[in-house]
Amino acid sequence: MIHPSAIVAPDARFGAGIRIGPYAVIEEDVVLGDGCIIAAHAVIKRHTRMGAHNRVAEHAVIGGDPQDFKFNPDCLSYTEIGNDNCFREGVTIHRGSRPGSATRLGNHCFLMVDCHIAHDCIIGDNVVIANYTALAGEVVVEERAFISGLVSVHQFCRIGRNAMVSQSTRLTQDALPYCITEGSPSRARGLNLVGLKRNGFSRETIGALKDAYRLLTSGITLAAALAQMQSMPEPHVQHLAAFIAGSKRGFAHPAR
């Protein structure tokens, strides 16, 4: 079901049940999986690979060139998207900035109106990004993170799994997994208890994460806090410790 006013490159490859609306543009070397819906005036740029059952709303642009002065438009780089994602009106996603690189999104993500995902970002599964939020280049967002509206994320930052970043936050360092991060400058404000409960975390796991979070506000050194976290058997505490230890930009420390 391709509207006669749509412009579709002859080498684009489609799965079954594709729907492409009026005045949509599908450029060369695009792959769309089964059941994708591309609404009116949406643009799927070259070298985009999209899985099954994705929905792209009006005026979204998926796979555009990076906003990088060093980028060569002839560079062969990609945008790789999983299954069952929803991209609302005006969403923009840019492809990788180096030969063979890719901007990657997982499955079951929901990007609301006018979100921007820059080049080489990696977005995990079940991520929600609310209206007018912008991610700079090479940002990593782990699974089930929730990023509120009007958030700006500096390049190379990471947002941990099951994290919540509150509205209008200016994120220049990593946002801890399982926590709420907010403000400018950003600070961790406590565990994301509502999100953890909604995602089926047990009382015991939440209790262990509370103990780990208290270590970060106890006044002991970060090295000592990490050592105690690493000795705890709870896997999610282990992930929190590994996330902190792997931070290159630093992280938004808990507010004391």
Beta strands, then each sheet from edge to edge (+ up, - down):
strand 1: 7-8
strand 2: 13-14
strand 3: 19-20
strand 4: 25-26
strand 5: 31-32
strand 6: 37-38
strand 7: 43-44
strand 8: 48-50
strand 9: 55-56
strand 10: 61-64
strand 11: 78-81
strand 12: 86-87
strand 13: 92-94
strand 14: 102-105
strand 15: 110-111
strand 16: 116-117
strand 17: 122-123
strand 18: 128-129
strand 19: 134-135
strand 20: 140-141
strand 21: 146-147
strand 22: 152-153
strand 23: 158-159
strand 24: 164-165
strand 25: 170-171
strand 26: 179-183
strand 27: 186-191
sheet 1: 1+ 4+ 7+ 10+ 13+ 16+ 19+ 22+ 25+
sheet 2: 2+ 5+ 8+ 11+ 14+ 17+ 20+ 23+
sheet 3: 3+ 6+ 9+ 12+ 15+ 18+ 21+ 24+ 26+ 27-
end
